[in-house]
Structure formats: C-alpha cells, structure tokens
Amino acid sequence: MYRKINRFFEDWKNNPHRKPLVVQGARQVGKTYSILEFGRTHYENVAYFNFERNGKLKANFDEDISPAYLIPLLSHISGQTIIKEKTLIVFDEVQVCERALTSLKYFCEEAPEYHIIVAGSLLGVAVNRKEFSFPVGKVDLKTMHPLDMEEFLLAMGEEAMVGKIKDCFQTDSPLPFAFHDSAMQYYRQYLVVGGMPECVRQFAETKDYILIRNIQSTILVNYLDDMSKYNQQNEIKKTRLTYNNITVQLSKKNTRFQYKLIKKGGRASEFENAIEWLNLSGIVSQVYKVNQPRKPLDDNKDIDAFKIYVSDLGLLCAKKELVVQDVLYMSDELEYFKGGLTENYVAVHLKINGYTAYYWESARGAEVDFIIQRNGTIIPIEVKSADNMQAKSLKVYIESYKPKYAIKLSTKNFGFTDGKKIVPLYAVFLI
C-alpha cells in the first residue's frame, strides 16, 4: 500500500543536513513496514534490530554507545555489512532500550554519514519519563498516523477518483454525481474499516467486515495491555477508565470532555495524567477551546475546556461495537453519535495534516467545530454528518469575526457560496 510518509523518507535521505530519524506513533499504524519497505527500495541493504523481540540486544549498549564501537558490533549481530550512505540501520521498539536512543546523539555528532531510522510505539510515553535521556536537537522527528482517506482510496485502486477529487477541491466545482456517490460510499466504509494498515489490506482483499472487526478487537486488547505494561501502577486503572469513557462522551450532544462523566465527582487532578499518557501514546488527541480566534491561537486557548478524539475511526466503531450496516447507511438509531463520529473523522485528518486544531464557542452557545490556521489565515470549519442541516453557529462566527472564508464539511458536493467553501467529507484530506 502506498503511504505518504514515503515522500518524507525520501526527502530525509537526500537532505545533506540529515540527522538520525525518530518515527513515533501508536501501535499498528505501519511504522516498521513502511521503514523496511523504504530501506528495501532505497538502500543496498538494511540492518534491522528489534529491542522488544530480542531481549539480549539491549545488553550490547550497556558499555559503549559510540559509533566506532557499535558499528562493527551491529554488523556482526545483524549479519549485514553496514556501509556508510548505503545501509539503512533500523532500531525498532527502541523505547525498550534507553541507551540505544541516547546513542543517536553520537551518531549525529560523530558519524552523520550513517543512515539511521528509529521507531517506537510508545516513545512519547517513554521519553517523558524522568530517567529517560532523549537526544534533543540531535534527531529528526516524524509522527506516523493511520492511513488517511486518500491513502484508503488508493488502496482500493481509485487513483483516478483521487485525481478528480483534487481537481474539484481546487476549482470548487462539483464532482460528477457517479464519482461523488461512490466516494461517499468509500467514506462510510472508511469509518468502519479505519486506517490501520492490516485492516485496510484485508478489506481491499476480502471486503469481510467480520474479519476486520476481529483485527480491530486484537489491536484494542494490545492497547489495554500497553496501558498496564508502560504505565505507573497507580495510573493503570485511571488510564483505562478514561480511554473507555472517551467513546461514551463522543455520543453526547455536547462532545466537550467532562471529568465527572468518567466517574461521579471526577476531577482534573485525578485524571489529567491518564489523559497525558493517552496523548503521548498516540492513541488519542486533544482539541482545546479557543476564546478568541486571534493569532497566535495558542495564546487564546482555554486549557480547562477541550474535546478528546481517538486516533482511528475503525477502532472507535469497534470499541462502540457499532453494527456495520448502521454506519454504512448512517442509521437514525445512531442518534448523536453520528455527529461525534464525523467530528472525530475530521479531527484525525487535521492531525495527520499537521494542524493544531481548536474549537470555538460563543457566550450564547453557538459552536464552531474546528478553528485552524491555514496558509497564514484563521479558518473556521463547520462539520455536518448530513447535507440538510443549517450551519447557524458558523453564521454567528462569520458575523462576529468576518473570516476571509469558512469551510463547511458535509455530504454535499463541492462548491463555494456566501463565503463558505463547501467540501464533501471524503475530501477532508485536502485541507
């Protein structure tokens, strides 16, 4: 499957100021596969080391972590001759070995001619431990996410459709109905399947939703195991409670996160560490409220008001045990969850595209789902799960702040009217 991160890898390889690259992200997003595939196609050979699978590997970093010492040793262990510029060295699950991560500092300073990519599922958690020494300023960083809607369409063999969607996004002209209808079907399939590579691969081959749900259930169990394995003992229960409650809160009409819904009398002081762990692990992301949509947005955020979204739509549907047909046909029985599900889908794509998104709320309760800074301009984004709903809150925002333009995401076709760029939900990856 094509992954956009390949372009980033190529730019990194060709950059004369390249540093060792650290790739982080939640489990099962395809880090190892993408790195190894890149190594196979762009280098003469790959020297691969997995610290979680090979328990003895860690001991080799106990004495000396200088490149001069490590390169001959790593060549021997891997059975690969490690050649400057021609071999890709891969450290996988590096959160297990602090010294291996620290060694990147010396590769950067003493041996930049060696190409090294490091991956870890819980690096965000690991490097925030007080005893963990992270080589700040000595590495390049990249976060990897599940497949987005474009990658999903490409995996389904819809290259021509992707091209037409991009053209219509640029020109604000409607996509021909047959393509629009088909793209909406793919969008709803994406909600069920999500962007985990194994799920997408199996779906492309079998179209078997039961098989996909089994894979997702396994991933969810692995997430729960990580909460126990890579967490402080007194935080395990609270982290699991918080994670389980996120999907419940997305079913509310007001999706703002409330501690009291985790447990009666719940407070920030009790659960903030759990939320931080989930954020650092890449399993969830937070979107804060912005009081005034003015630059810089971060200076105007309300740290006590936020929403939490999960990183993958398929896992969200699996965790809620949603009936596949209800999602594919957007059944009325889903009630308020349709809104939360659609918001989560948009939040995932804004995160993948590198935005720090916020939301806005007026004193009288008008709410705009997302506020972003795009090409230097602050843009409000209204999200609707259907096409027959009025964006009253967006109207309030436009009258109050007069943005250059606004974006309205819904099931409607492309267009531009009354200062609003109309974008169908399947095209959110282009924002």
C-alpha positions as a Python dict, from the first residue, in 0.01 Angstrom:
ca = {
    (1, 'M'): (0, 0, 0),
    (2, 'Y'): (118, 349, -80),
    (3, 'R'): (194, 563, 225),
    (4, 'K'): (255, 937, 204),
    (5, 'I'): (534, 908, 458),
    (6, 'N'): (750, 764, 176),
    (7, 'R'): (790, 1118, 41),
    (8, 'F'): (913, 1234, 381),
    (9, 'F'): (1161, 945, 398),
    (10, 'E'): (1298, 1034, 53),
    (11, 'D'): (1344, 1400, 148),
    (12, 'W'): (1515, 1292, 470),
    (13, 'K'): (1754, 1059, 286),
    (14, 'N'): (1853, 1331, 38),
    (15, 'N'): (1892, 1606, 297),
    (16, 'P'): (2262, 1693, 344),
    (17, 'H'): (2180, 1807, 700),
    (18, 'R'): (2004, 1479, 779),
    (19, 'K'): (2007, 1357, 1140),
    (20, 'P'): (1905, 1016, 1276),
    (21, 'L'): (1528, 994, 1228),
    (22, 'V'): (1287, 903, 1509),
    (23, 'V'): (947, 778, 1388),
    (24, 'Q'): (680, 760, 1655),
    (25, 'G'): (313, 676, 1655),
    (26, 'A'): (54, 440, 1802),
    (27, 'R'): (88, 65, 1762),
    (28, 'Q'): (-12, -93, 1431),
    (29, 'V'): (-1, 225, 1220),
    (30, 'G'): (259, 71, 990),
    (31, 'K'): (585, 222, 1113),
    (32, 'T'): (801, -90, 1082),
    (33, 'Y'): (658, -199, 748),
    (34, 'S'): (698, 146, 591),
    (35, 'I'): (1054, 188, 717),
    (36, 'L'): (1164, -157, 599),
    (37, 'E'): (995, -113, 262),
    (38, 'F'): (1171, 222, 221),
    (39, 'G'): (1502, 61, 313),
    (40, 'R'): (1448, -222, 68),
    (41, 'T'): (1378, 13, -224),
    (42, 'H'): (1628, 292, -148),
    (43, 'Y'): (1934, 122, 3),
    (44, 'E'): (2166, -162, -85),
    (45, 'N'): (2083, -340, 241),
    (46, 'V'): (1902, -297, 576),
    (47, 'A'): (2039, -380, 922),
    (48, 'Y'): (1731, -433, 1140),
    (49, 'F'): (1727, -457, 1521),
    (50, 'N'): (1413, -515, 1732),
    (51, 'F'): (1473, -446, 2101),
    (52, 'E'): (1140, -588, 2215),
    (53, 'R'): (1177, -916, 2029),
    (54, 'N'): (1547, -968, 2105),
    (55, 'G'): (1592, -932, 2479),
    (56, 'K'): (1971, -981, 2462),
    (57, 'L'): (2018, -690, 2222),
    (58, 'K'): (1984, -429, 2494),
    (59, 'A'): (2293, -557, 2678),
    (60, 'N'): (2516, -460, 2384),
    (61, 'F'): (2450, -92, 2458),
    (62, 'D'): (2546, -109, 2826),
    (63, 'E'): (2919, -43, 2790),
    (64, 'D'): (2987, 189, 2497),
    (65, 'I'): (2745, 369, 2265),
    (66, 'S'): (2992, 544, 2038),
    (67, 'P'): (2950, 474, 1663),
    (68, 'A'): (3307, 343, 1638),
    (69, 'Y'): (3220, 73, 1892),
    (70, 'L'): (2865, 0, 1779),
    (71, 'I'): (2900, -29, 1400),
    (72, 'P'): (3123, -341, 1396),
    (73, 'L'): (2909, -494, 1671),
    (74, 'L'): (2582, -424, 1490),
    (75, 'S'): (2724, -561, 1166),
    (76, 'H'): (2810, -885, 1345),
    (77, 'I'): (2471, -917, 1517),
    (78, 'S'): (2269, -848, 1200),
    (79, 'G'): (2490, -1043, 962),
    (80, 'Q'): (2489, -734, 739),
    (81, 'T'): (2789, -529, 633),
    (82, 'I'): (2698, -175, 738),
    (83, 'I'): (2826, 69, 476),
    (84, 'K'): (2818, 447, 503),
    (85, 'E'): (2537, 604, 294),
    (86, 'K'): (2437, 263, 151),
    (87, 'T'): (2297, 75, 453),
    (88, 'L'): (1984, 172, 643),
    (89, 'I'): (2017, 95, 1014),
    (90, 'V'): (1679, 40, 1184),
    (91, 'F'): (1624, 34, 1562),
    (92, 'D'): (1269, -90, 1629),
    (93, 'E'): (1075, -70, 1959),
    (94, 'V'): (1358, 145, 2085),
    (95, 'Q'): (1158, 255, 2390),
    (96, 'V'): (1278, -71, 2547),
    (97, 'C'): (1643, 47, 2537),
    (98, 'E'): (1719, 397, 2660),
    (99, 'R'): (2087, 370, 2572),
    (100, 'A'): (2009, 291, 2207),
    (101, 'L'): (1807, 611, 2184),
    (102, 'T'): (2084, 808, 2354),
    (103, 'S'): (2338, 668, 2105),
    (104, 'L'): (2169, 870, 1831),
    (105, 'K'): (2332, 1183, 1974),
    (106, 'Y'): (2675, 1039, 1899),
    (107, 'F'): (2576, 915, 1554),
    (108, 'C'): (2463, 1270, 1478),
    (109, 'E'): (2782, 1430, 1610),
    (110, 'E'): (3047, 1173, 1519),
    (111, 'A'): (2912, 966, 1229),
    (112, 'P'): (2639, 1153, 1035),
    (113, 'E'): (2724, 952, 723),
    (114, 'Y'): (2538, 652, 866),
    (115, 'H'): (2165, 647, 792),
    (116, 'I'): (1958, 550, 1096),
    (117, 'I'): (1581, 535, 1145),
    (118, 'V'): (1443, 457, 1489),
    (119, 'A'): (1084, 351, 1559),
    (120, 'G'): (881, 304, 1874),
    (121, 'S'): (515, 263, 1957),
    (122, 'L'): (532, 431, 2295),
    (123, 'L'): (823, 668, 2251),
    (124, 'G'): (608, 963, 2352),
    (125, 'V'): (543, 794, 2685),
    (126, 'A'): (899, 667, 2731),
    (127, 'V'): (1083, 992, 2663),
    (128, 'N'): (870, 1175, 2917),
    (129, 'R'): (992, 952, 3198),
    (130, 'K'): (1227, 1149, 3420),
    (131, 'E'): (1510, 899, 3385),
    (132, 'F'): (1490, 885, 3005),
    (133, 'S'): (1764, 1076, 2819),
    (134, 'F'): (1631, 1196, 2484),
    (135, 'P'): (1883, 1337, 2232),
    (136, 'V'): (1713, 1675, 2195),
    (137, 'G'): (1830, 1863, 1885),
    (138, 'K'): (2029, 1564, 1760),
    (139, 'V'): (1747, 1381, 1578),
    (140, 'D'): (1478, 1447, 1319),
    (141, 'L'): (1125, 1363, 1436),
    (142, 'K'): (823, 1232, 1247),
    (143, 'T'): (489, 1109, 1379),
    (144, 'M'): (315, 841, 1174),
    (145, 'H'): (-62, 804, 1170),
    (146, 'P'): (-312, 551, 1032),
    (147, 'L'): (-397, 574, 661),
    (148, 'D'): (-599, 883, 573),
    (149, 'M'): (-891, 891, 332),
    (150, 'E'): (-666, 949, 29),
    (151, 'E'): (-445, 652, 113),
    (152, 'F'): (-757, 442, 170),
    (153, 'L'): (-891, 532, -174),
    (154, 'L'): (-557, 450, -333),
    (155, 'A'): (-555, 115, -154),
    (156, 'M'): (-896, 50, -310),
    (157, 'G'): (-746, 117, -655),
    (158, 'E'): (-919, 453, -702),
    (159, 'E'): (-629, 665, -834),
    (160, 'A'): (-849, 829, -1099),
    (161, 'M'): (-1111, 924, -841),
    (162, 'V'): (-846, 1082, -617),
    (163, 'G'): (-727, 1292, -911),
    (164, 'K'): (-1079, 1416, -985),
    (165, 'I'): (-1142, 1495, -618),
    (166, 'K'): (-825, 1705, -606),
    (167, 'D'): (-926, 1896, -920),
    (168, 'C'): (-1272, 1973, -782),
    (169, 'F'): (-1130, 2084, -447),
    (170, 'Q'): (-907, 2336, -624),
    (171, 'T'): (-1178, 2470, -856),
    (172, 'D'): (-1477, 2444, -618),
    (173, 'S'): (-1664, 2266, -895),
    (174, 'P'): (-1898, 1969, -832),
    (175, 'L'): (-1762, 1618, -874),
    (176, 'P'): (-1969, 1421, -1129),
    (177, 'F'): (-2252, 1251, -942),
    (178, 'A'): (-2135, 894, -1006),
    (179, 'F'): (-1794, 973, -855),
    (180, 'H'): (-1947, 1172, -568),
    (181, 'D'): (-2186, 891, -477),
    (182, 'S'): (-1908, 632, -494),
    (183, 'A'): (-1671, 847, -287),
    (184, 'M'): (-1939, 887, -17),
    (185, 'Q'): (-1970, 508, -2),
    (186, 'Y'): (-1596, 477, 40),
    (187, 'Y'): (-1609, 742, 315),
    (188, 'R'): (-1859, 537, 514),
    (189, 'Q'): (-1652, 223, 457),
    (190, 'Y'): (-1350, 411, 590),
    (191, 'L'): (-1542, 493, 908),
    (192, 'V'): (-1589, 119, 969),
    (193, 'V'): (-1251, -7, 848),
    (194, 'G'): (-1038, 282, 970),
    (195, 'G'): (-680, 341, 868),
    (196, 'M'): (-485, 63, 1039),
    (197, 'P'): (-280, -90, 754),
    (198, 'E'): (-366, -452, 830),
    (199, 'C'): (-738, -370, 837),
    (200, 'V'): (-719, -178, 507),
    (201, 'R'): (-515, -453, 342),
    (202, 'Q'): (-757, -725, 446),
    (203, 'F'): (-1058, -516, 345),
    (204, 'A'): (-910, -448, -1),
    (205, 'E'): (-863, -821, -48),
    (206, 'T'): (-1176, -969, 115),
    (207, 'K'): (-1436, -695, 190),
    (208, 'D'): (-1502, -905, 504),
    (209, 'Y'): (-1618, -675, 784),
    (210, 'I'): (-1620, -958, 1040),
    (211, 'L'): (-1251, -1025, 976),
    (212, 'I'): (-1176, -655, 1004),
    (213, 'R'): (-1360, -629, 1336),
    (214, 'N'): (-1158, -923, 1474),
    (215, 'I'): (-832, -748, 1380),
    (216, 'Q'): (-953, -427, 1544),
    (217, 'S'): (-1050, -611, 1862),
    (218, 'T'): (-698, -753, 1884),
    (219, 'I'): (-547, -406, 1848),
    (220, 'L'): (-774, -272, 2121),
    (221, 'V'): (-661, -552, 2354),
    (222, 'N'): (-298, -463, 2278),
    (223, 'Y'): (-370, -101, 2368),
    (224, 'L'): (-510, -206, 2703),
    (225, 'D'): (-204, -424, 2763),
    (226, 'D'): (23, -127, 2690),
    (227, 'M'): (-165, 79, 2948),
    (228, 'S'): (-57, -180, 3205),
    (229, 'K'): (294, -250, 3075),
    (230, 'Y'): (413, 107, 3014),
    (231, 'N'): (239, 295, 3292),
    (232, 'Q'): (275, 367, 3661),
    (233, 'Q'): (87, 118, 3875),
    (234, 'N'): (-142, 377, 4031),
    (235, 'E'): (-234, 519, 3688),
    (236, 'I'): (-334, 197, 3508),
    (237, 'K'): (-695, 187, 3623),
    (238, 'K'): (-747, 560, 3566),
    (239, 'T'): (-598, 542, 3216),
    (240, 'R'): (-828, 255, 3121),
    (241, 'L'): (-1130, 430, 3271),
    (242, 'T'): (-1052, 746, 3075),
    (243, 'Y'): (-996, 562, 2747),
    (244, 'N'): (-1319, 367, 2783),
    (245, 'N'): (-1511, 684, 2862),
    (246, 'I'): (-1391, 884, 2560),
    (247, 'T'): (-1618, 693, 2323),
    (248, 'V'): (-1909, 748, 2563),
    (249, 'Q'): (-1854, 1123, 2562),
    (250, 'L'): (-1847, 1131, 2181),
    (251, 'S'): (-2207, 1009, 2194),
    (252, 'K'): (-2319, 1321, 2380),
    (253, 'K'): (-2474, 1618, 2203),
    (254, 'N'): (-2202, 1833, 2360),
    (255, 'T'): (-1875, 1646, 2298),
    (256, 'R'): (-1670, 1865, 2534),
    (257, 'F'): (-1481, 1634, 2769),
    (258, 'Q'): (-1616, 1616, 3123),
    (259, 'Y'): (-1425, 1451, 3408),
    (260, 'K'): (-1745, 1389, 3603),
    (261, 'L'): (-1862, 1152, 3330),
    (262, 'I'): (-1563, 923, 3394),
    (263, 'K'): (-1681, 876, 3748),
    (264, 'K'): (-1902, 1068, 3987),
    (265, 'G'): (-1708, 1358, 4135),
    (266, 'G'): (-1415, 1309, 3896),
    (267, 'R'): (-1169, 1598, 3874),
    (268, 'A'): (-883, 1709, 3651),
    (269, 'S'): (-624, 1642, 3923),
    (270, 'E'): (-729, 1276, 3928),
    (271, 'F'): (-734, 1206, 3553),
    (272, 'E'): (-501, 1455, 3386),
    (273, 'N'): (-204, 1214, 3398),
    (274, 'A'): (-417, 946, 3233),
    (275, 'I'): (-513, 1185, 2954),
    (276, 'E'): (-149, 1285, 2906),
    (277, 'W'): (-47, 917, 2878),
    (278, 'L'): (-312, 854, 2612),
    (279, 'N'): (-198, 1161, 2420),
    (280, 'L'): (169, 1069, 2436),
    (281, 'S'): (96, 714, 2324),
    (282, 'G'): (-72, 846, 2009),
    (283, 'I'): (-400, 673, 2093),
    (284, 'V'): (-595, 999, 2133),
    (285, 'S'): (-559, 1371, 2066),
    (286, 'Q'): (-700, 1680, 2235),
    (287, 'V'): (-867, 1979, 2074),
    (288, 'Y'): (-886, 2284, 2300),
    (289, 'K'): (-1141, 2561, 2302),
    (290, 'V'): (-1017, 2899, 2179),
    (291, 'N'): (-1178, 3201, 2346),
    (292, 'Q'): (-1087, 3448, 2074),
    (293, 'P'): (-988, 3329, 1724),
    (294, 'R'): (-688, 3557, 1701),
    (295, 'K'): (-320, 3494, 1631),
    (296, 'P'): (-147, 3323, 1792),
    (297, 'L'): (-429, 3080, 1857),
    (298, 'D'): (-237, 2900, 2130),
    (299, 'D'): (-232, 3217, 2342),
    (300, 'N'): (-611, 3227, 2335),
    (301, 'K'): (-691, 2867, 2424),
    (302, 'D'): (-884, 2764, 2734),
    (303, 'I'): (-679, 2488, 2898),
    (304, 'D'): (-980, 2374, 3101),
    (305, 'A'): (-1210, 2320, 2801),
    (306, 'F'): (-1125, 2054, 2544),
    (307, 'K'): (-1252, 1759, 2344),
    (308, 'I'): (-1077, 1424, 2303),
    (309, 'Y'): (-1081, 1219, 1984),
    (310, 'V'): (-939, 872, 1918),
    (311, 'S'): (-673, 821, 1652),
    (312, 'D'): (-856, 568, 1432),
    (313, 'L'): (-1218, 558, 1317),
    (314, 'G'): (-1231, 181, 1275),
    (315, 'L'): (-1112, 126, 1632),
    (316, 'L'): (-1373, 375, 1750),
    (317, 'C'): (-1652, 183, 1576),
    (318, 'A'): (-1517, -148, 1706),
    (319, 'K'): (-1492, -18, 2062),
    (320, 'K'): (-1853, 105, 2043),
    (321, 'E'): (-1950, -234, 1890),
    (322, 'L'): (-2139, -49, 1620),
    (323, 'V'): (-2334, -255, 1370),
    (324, 'V'): (-2156, -216, 1036),
    (325, 'Q'): (-2477, -155, 840),
    (326, 'D'): (-2577, 125, 1079),
    (327, 'V'): (-2259, 312, 991),
    (328, 'L'): (-2267, 236, 619),
    (329, 'Y'): (-2621, 375, 594),
    (330, 'M'): (-2589, 631, 876),
    (331, 'S'): (-2889, 489, 1059),
    (332, 'D'): (-3103, 726, 1264),
    (333, 'E'): (-3053, 483, 1553),
    (334, 'L'): (-2701, 620, 1596),
    (335, 'E'): (-2858, 949, 1711),
    (336, 'Y'): (-2599, 1191, 1849),
    (337, 'F'): (-2308, 958, 1785),
    (338, 'K'): (-2322, 1039, 1413),
    (339, 'G'): (-2207, 1390, 1498),
    (340, 'G'): (-1928, 1274, 1729),
    (341, 'L'): (-1811, 1013, 1479),
    (342, 'T'): (-1797, 1269, 1199),
    (343, 'E'): (-1615, 1520, 1419),
    (344, 'N'): (-1363, 1252, 1512),
    (345, 'Y'): (-1305, 1170, 1144),
    (346, 'V'): (-1227, 1536, 1069),
    (347, 'A'): (-1008, 1572, 1379),
    (348, 'V'): (-800, 1271, 1269),
    (349, 'H'): (-735, 1421, 926),
    (350, 'L'): (-649, 1766, 1059),
    (351, 'K'): (-400, 1599, 1293),
    (352, 'I'): (-249, 1395, 1009),
    (353, 'N'): (-210, 1713, 802),
    (354, 'G'): (-14, 1878, 1082),
    (355, 'Y'): (-273, 2124, 1213),
    (356, 'T'): (-316, 2218, 1576),
    (357, 'A'): (-694, 2246, 1572),
    (358, 'Y'): (-916, 2428, 1819),
    (359, 'Y'): (-1291, 2479, 1857),
    (360, 'W'): (-1487, 2796, 1934),
    (361, 'E'): (-1795, 2862, 2144),
    (362, 'S'): (-1988, 3186, 2188),
    (363, 'A'): (-2132, 3312, 2515),
    (364, 'R'): (-2478, 3208, 2392),
    (365, 'G'): (-2377, 2855, 2297),
    (366, 'A'): (-2301, 2883, 1925),
    (367, 'E'): (-2016, 2645, 1847),
    (368, 'V'): (-1780, 2602, 1552),
    (369, 'D'): (-1631, 2254, 1544),
    (370, 'F'): (-1277, 2343, 1439),
    (371, 'I'): (-1059, 2652, 1405),
    (372, 'I'): (-731, 2617, 1217),
    (373, 'Q'): (-463, 2842, 1075),
    (374, 'R'): (-432, 2758, 703),
    (375, 'N'): (-178, 2934, 483),
    (376, 'G'): (-146, 3204, 748),
    (377, 'T'): (-522, 3264, 771),
    (378, 'I'): (-751, 3164, 1059),
    (379, 'I'): (-1028, 2949, 911),
    (380, 'P'): (-1342, 2818, 1084),
    (381, 'I'): (-1462, 2469, 991),
    (382, 'E'): (-1819, 2353, 1041),
    (383, 'V'): (-1880, 1977, 1032),
    (384, 'K'): (-2216, 1819, 949),
    (385, 'S'): (-2284, 1447, 921),
    (386, 'A'): (-2555, 1510, 656),
    (387, 'D'): (-2642, 1778, 400),
    (388, 'N'): (-2974, 1911, 526),
    (389, 'M'): (-2859, 2091, 838),
    (390, 'Q'): (-2818, 2468, 871),
    (391, 'A'): (-2482, 2595, 997),
    (392, 'K'): (-2630, 2855, 1236),
    (393, 'S'): (-2322, 2862, 1460),
    (394, 'L'): (-2096, 2923, 1162),
    (395, 'K'): (-2315, 3217, 1064),
    (396, 'V'): (-2269, 3367, 1412),
    (397, 'Y'): (-1893, 3324, 1385),
    (398, 'I'): (-1877, 3482, 1039),
    (399, 'E'): (-2082, 3782, 1152),
    (400, 'S'): (-1860, 3825, 1459),
    (401, 'Y'): (-1513, 3776, 1312),
    (402, 'K'): (-1555, 3812, 934),
    (403, 'P'): (-1300, 3547, 827),
    (404, 'K'): (-1152, 3550, 478),
    (405, 'Y'): (-1365, 3241, 414),
    (406, 'A'): (-1504, 2943, 603),
    (407, 'I'): (-1511, 2571, 529),
    (408, 'K'): (-1826, 2363, 559),
    (409, 'L'): (-1782, 1986, 559),
    (410, 'S'): (-2086, 1771, 489),
    (411, 'T'): (-2223, 1517, 241),
    (412, 'K'): (-2283, 1795, -14),
    (413, 'N'): (-2078, 1820, -332),
    (414, 'F'): (-1802, 2077, -386),
    (415, 'G'): (-1892, 2441, -422),
    (416, 'F'): (-1835, 2794, -292),
    (417, 'T'): (-2120, 3013, -172),
    (418, 'D'): (-2167, 3305, 69),
    (419, 'G'): (-1802, 3300, 173),
    (420, 'K'): (-1811, 2927, 250),
    (421, 'K'): (-1600, 2666, 74),
    (422, 'I'): (-1823, 2357, 56),
    (423, 'V'): (-1618, 2038, 85),
    (424, 'P'): (-1762, 1684, 94),
    (425, 'L'): (-1643, 1476, 387),
    (426, 'Y'): (-1442, 1238, 171),
    (427, 'A'): (-1216, 1528, 64),
    (428, 'V'): (-1112, 1649, 411),
    (429, 'F'): (-763, 1511, 346),
    (430, 'L'): (-706, 1806, 111),
    (431, 'I'): (-748, 2074, 376),
}
